[in-house]
C-alpha cells in the first residue's frame, strides 16, 4: 500500500464527499514508472508535472508548462505528493474546494531515471531529488527525450522551495517552440479541451 503519511497532506486538503479526485492508496500496476502533465484551470492557470516515485506522484506546479526548447528554464514549485491514481484524473474540482477548477490530462506516459554521480554511476531517483538535481527520459505522447529538474531555492528562511524544469539538447528538442496555449490544448486521454470538460460537467 502507498505510504499513508506521504498522502497525509493531499488528503488533509480535500473533502472527498465534494471532489471526484481519487483518495489514493494503491500500488504501481507495473514495473514501468509513469508521469503525467495536467493542465489545471484553477485560480491561476498552470500545468501540474508529476513523476511516479515509489507509490506516489511527486508533483510540481509549472506556471508556463514544460517546454521542448532547451533555452527555456521553467519555474516548477513543488506541491504535495499525489496518489498514483491521479494520473487518470480529468474533470472539474468543485468551486470552493482546494484547487477548484477544471483539469485535463495534457500528456502522460512512462519515464526512465537517468541521474548519475560524478563518476557516472547511477543514483536512485529519490536520492537524486533529495540532492536537488534529477535527470530523466520522458516517453509521452507530446513530451519526449531527456529533461532535468534542478532545485535552486531550498525553502529556507521563509522562501518557497523552487526548481527549474529544463529540456536537454537531444533529437526531441524543438528550439523556438514552447508549450501550446492551455486554452486550446487538448487532452491526451479524451481529446477534449478545458472548456469542453467544464461544459460537460455543467450539463451533467
ABEGO torsion letter per residue (X at the ends): XBBAAAAAAAAAABBAAABABBAEGBBBABABBBBBBBBBBBABBBBBBBBBBEABBBBBBBAAEBBABAABBBBBBBBBBBBAAAAABBEBBBBGBBGBEBBBBABBEBBBBABBBAAGBBBBAAAAAAAGBBBBBBBBAABBEBBBBBBABAGBGGBBBBBBBBBBBBAABBBGBBBBBAAABBBAAAGBBAAAAAAAAAAX
